[in-house]
Amino acid sequence: KKWSFYRAVIAEFVATLLFLYITVLTVIGYKIQSDTDAGGVDCGGVGILGIAWAFGGMIFILVYCTAGISGGHINPAVTFGLFLARKLSLTRAIFYIVMQCLGAICGAGVVKGFQQGLY
């Protein structure tokens, strides 16, 4: 029983970290590839549609992978809404939200760590 709680909390952390990491890198990559002042081409990169596919695809994959473990919330607003609907206990909701926020901070931090200069 206790291990399933820890596993769910870790799943929320990892899912949020991966979501932020992939999607933010997609946006930054598009900006760099389409910046004509920095050597990019006008129609370079994945484009707006590619960014939308990255966000949608990541949500699909991560919810699919974590739905059986933690419910696949990924977003603190979803967790809060499920708490208000009495589908989650207060303890589980607080831990999920804290780990989702930490996952988001770490995902953005990993992206920042890979950047050579200011974005």
Secondary structure, 3 states (H helix, E strand, C coil): CHHHHHHHHHHHHHHHHHHHHHHHHHHHHHHHHHCHHHCCCCCCCCHHHHHHHHHHHHHHHHHHHHCCCCCCCCCHHHHHHHHHCCCCCHHHHHHHHHHHHHHHHHHHHHHHHHCCCCC
